[in-house]
Amino acid sequence: MDFDLNEEQEMLKTMARDFLSKECPKSLVREMVKDERGYPPELWRKMAELGWLGLIFPKKYGGLGGSFLDLAVLLEEMGRACLPGPFFSTVILSGLFILNAGTEQQKRELLTKVADGEVILTLALTEPSARYDAASVEVEAIGDDNDYIISGTKLFIPDAHIADYMICIARTNKGTVLEDGITAFLVDSRSPGINCTVLKTIAGDKLCEIIFNRVRVPRKNIVGELAQAWAPLENTLQQAALVKCAEMVGGAQQVLEMSADYAKERMVFGRPLGSFPVIHHYIANMVMDVDGCRFLTYEAAWKLSESLPCTMEIAMAKAWTSDAYRRVTALGQQIFGGVGFIEDHDMPLYFRRAKAAEVTLGDGNLHRELVARQLGL
Amino acid sequence: MDFKEYSVGESDTEEEAEFRQEVRDFLDKQLTPDVLEKIHQERDHYYEGRPHVREFSRKLGAKGWLVPHWPEEYGGLGRSLAHRRIIIEELSSRGAPVGGGIGTSIVGPVIMLHATEEQKREFLPKIARGEMELSLGYSEPNAGTDLASLEMRAVSDGDDYVINGQKIYSTGAHEATHHWLAARTSVDAPKHRGISLFIVNLASPGVTVRPLWTMAGERTNEVFYDDVRVPKKNRIGEENQGWSYLREALGFERMALSGMVNVRRIVDELIQYAKETEHNGKPLAKDPIVRQSLAQLAIESSIRRLFGHRTSWLMSKGIVPDVAAAIAKVWGNELDQRVGNAGMQILGLYSQLEPDSKWTPLRGSVEHLYRFAVHLSYGGGSHELMRSLIATRCMGLPREPRV
């Protein structure tokens, strides 16, 4: 057992915190919520230079060959900073899917571009049913000579409005086994027949509705193999859920620290708010929630890094973190009182993001159900 | 970071593997099915006494196996903590109690840190052999969580102290040989600076032990002191400095308490029960509420396991895990309560049955846990105090002003 980060991870953590506190102040975060694109290209370029966009990709695909533990360290800092932009959609959802499903040539071409910051991608999976299971993939792709023609609606697709390409998950045949017959297509976002609308969301994430109206995609744009997308997709969703947990841990840690600092300074009834036992108890509950999330997340990240089976551990982490981050922000709101309710304060940034992260990639109920299956129930 | 958990024996050195074999051979001979059955009866049924558990503990003590990591001159074997772990693993795998207790896990470590050399040589070997069995003499009718308000008086008189007063919740005092006693040696000093610690022979004239029966069916005690003479050489540490040693002792106790109930085993039993039990032809395990509940308990058990690993890891680095131990205690003991309650809900009407019926599920272990775990969130440090400790020491919040 060793609960310490290694030296390189400590350096990454420190560097990430310094960089983000300088380059991604809260004023920028708020500006980006209102910004049409939702991200500053300059910051994206700098992150590419730091190697962050390729941290998790093998060196032969232009990455740094980092582990999921390294990635968790970085995401924790991104969560702390409320980093806006398409990192999750491009690097995590799309990048990991390409890594898991793509052909050698696709990996070389696409991942190198992602790592260099040259391309923005997103994964178009969810539909109006708003589920992450195979049965919910109803958008159809019908073969037509050397092309496929995609029709249907994708919903809640992050950053699709700025993506150069989207990986559209579509059904290429309707068999009895729902997991069979699902194919991933790399779709140029400028293709005729695509209509993209940005939705307004609680955390200001740019989630989109995408209507595919007979969109023609060449057969060679299939990512990986025809009708074989579900297994690598499921794997990707698990990895992404874990990475999301790391991001949430960072946000929760920041809320805990902000709340404790405020409780020390704020005077009530002639003494610091933080000297009242009820506030001690709130803070202690937050500490236990943050530690619990962090340990579940890092244990799963370690297993993933060591290529050990960890389906249950990831589900446990996302189930717990989804609820715990929300609880931590709610207690933070209670400690800050009215001042934390003002939109210009930092608390609303985290309160909003905690809820968005909770429902993204499956909430507590969904992941507890996955745990139950792993327990053989 | 490294979360590797070694399976039993996997990380043994050659010497440790030999030791493990020695332990196994011993247990094959000594821990016969007959002995184990009696031990289980004492554990599962609500007892007046535990003669077989104690006898077995003394057998381990005679081999030096309660504290193999203590120095030889103090009754240990001068070996590593790994040896104690090996013993615990081998005993646990056979469903036997791990031996030792208050003496080896709470009093011994305090003596090691603060007693004179003469006292160490006198008391530690007896604790190591399981001959000196201790009961805690802390709480009084008017001093529980606010322990420093204790009123029991110890007055210096020649080579002795003369002690008067009453202790309460001295669990095990009717079986133990000695009391680990906190009493007031100065009434003039502030309340935290007038307390001393003693080892008192419970057979001393003037000591009366009376039973109190708990809701969990187990016995605890009131202990009355009426002009009890205790030799000065039985005072551990400086006079009036007892509070600082007590804080350490309470830390050791918390670490021991956080893992007291093997709650994951009960969760696993509930999972098995849900798979095997049908209602109207449908397994309980297919009920979405039951699935959610058991999954949540499994997750919370994992957090408990990780909190425990953190405490051990800090100790292995020579760090006193005060905050980490408090977190492990609060989390672990509140989880015990949640498992008890969720388990009762899953068992429904059957949950209320006590062990003597053929209808009783899981030997009544859930029903017992439900009643037993109630005291864990105040025993050994109330969780209100624990949470204040976590907030002040971990996040630097100011303490509540003393009045």
Interface residues (C-beta under 8 A of the other chain):
Chain A: M1 D2 F3 D4 L5 N6 Q9 L69 L256 E257 A260 A263 K264 R271 P272 G274 S275 F276 P277 I279 H280 H281 I283 A284 N285 V287 M288 D291 G292 F295 L296 Y298 E299 W302 K303 E313 M316 A319 W320 N365 R368 E369 V371 A372 L375 G376 L377
Chain B: M1 D2 F3 K4 E5 I271 A274 K275 A285 K286 P288 V290 R291 Q292 L294 A295 Q296 A298 I299 S302 I303 L306 F307 H309 R310 S312 W313 S316 I327 V330 W331 E384 M386 R387 S388 I390 A391 T392 C394 M395 G396 L397 P398 R399 E400 P401
